[in-house]
């Protein structure tokens, strides 16, 4: 698919998809839909369902860049548009990523409707469709496949940390963040793109359900694992990415934030991957942790210091999310971060990840 590093994604798309994101496409909990609209090698996304934004272009809503993916009111409208374009829809994908990963009440009806219309259903939520008696029975009788991306893998397929990470010759770069739902995965993909464009071979290790839905070739769904195997799965995915072509760089998608009270991801990723560099994703306008009013965000400087204190890694750049900011205010915010931290800062959705690549060059050239 256009915009994807070919070396980091699966070879073939699964089909044509409608993404269900009712009531959330303009909110952080719609981040799975956002990721699929921006890029996916697994499907060709034809439309997004969100009634109150119907009629808009999904790309225009996200990034002020129209991409031809329409937001529609109902599944029937999405199917009608596909038929008019001569396209057969094969998949219905849940595009929500709400706190706790639960399927909203109206989601069951939407899934049953999709099954009855002959669509396979993929979900990255913690409420497993395959364990819902009505949904699973309806799908079985209709010959429909349900995929629960967050379902824990069989334990006999999991890896325990072994130390084989020391075989990996690539520079490991973790894209962490100061909060959850702050844009880490998007920045990680764009950094892989920028490294490849600069002639530096790179692979992405995805760590969440959205990266899987986007078709990442190497990865894990971190929050589907029991704790004993988290480090081993991170190690194995990183080692597998290294074996796949011996890239110069491996970029790891971060999860949560080291200091987020509900999603304190990051420490195991840093330790197990033996990351050398960290890119810190930050939303300057965000004052409280995502979804938790009253829990004030820890300062950027404190979060950078925490990462460097608990790992062997060096934070080399800060990348911005411009949520709740005017685009004209982004340059001043970047300049302020650079003044406060001494690190280059940029918004990759506006100017690309070139500054981050330059900050990484000393590490990639073994000068640091």
QUITA-V448707 format. One record per run of one state. SS is the DSSP state (alpha for helix, beta for strand, coil for the rest). FROM is the first residue (numbers start at 0). LEN is the number of residues. If there is no record, write none. Layout:
ss = (SS & SS)
from = (FROM & FROM)
len = (LEN & LEN)
This chain:
ss = (coil & alpha & beta & coil & beta & coil & alpha & coil & beta & coil & alpha & coil & beta & alpha & coil & beta & coil & alpha & coil & beta & coil & alpha & coil & alpha & coil & beta & coil & alpha & coil & alpha & coil & beta & coil & alpha & coil & alpha & coil & beta & coil & alpha & coil & beta & coil & alpha & coil & beta & coil & beta & coil & alpha & coil & alpha & coil & beta & coil & alpha & coil & beta & coil & beta & coil & beta & coil & alpha & coil & beta & coil & alpha & coil & beta & coil & alpha & coil & alpha & coil)
from = (0 & 5 & 8 & 9 & 14 & 20 & 27 & 38 & 42 & 49 & 50 & 53 & 56 & 57 & 63 & 69 & 72 & 74 & 84 & 90 & 94 & 98 & 101 & 104 & 116 & 119 & 123 & 128 & 131 & 132 & 142 & 145 & 148 & 154 & 157 & 163 & 167 & 170 & 177 & 183 & 197 & 201 & 206 & 208 & 214 & 215 & 216 & 217 & 219 & 221 & 224 & 226 & 243 & 248 & 253 & 266 & 273 & 276 & 282 & 287 & 288 & 295 & 296 & 299 & 309 & 313 & 320 & 326 & 341 & 343 & 346 & 347 & 351 & 353 & 364)
len = (5 & 3 & 1 & 5 & 6 & 7 & 11 & 4 & 7 & 1 & 3 & 3 & 1 & 6 & 6 & 3 & 2 & 10 & 6 & 4 & 4 & 3 & 3 & 12 & 3 & 4 & 5 & 3 & 1 & 10 & 3 & 3 & 6 & 3 & 6 & 4 & 3 & 7 & 6 & 14 & 4 & 5 & 2 & 6 & 1 & 1 & 1 & 2 & 2 & 3 & 2 & 17 & 5 & 5 & 13 & 7 & 3 & 6 & 5 & 1 & 7 & 1 & 3 & 10 & 4 & 7 & 6 & 15 & 2 & 3 & 1 & 4 & 2 & 11 & 4)
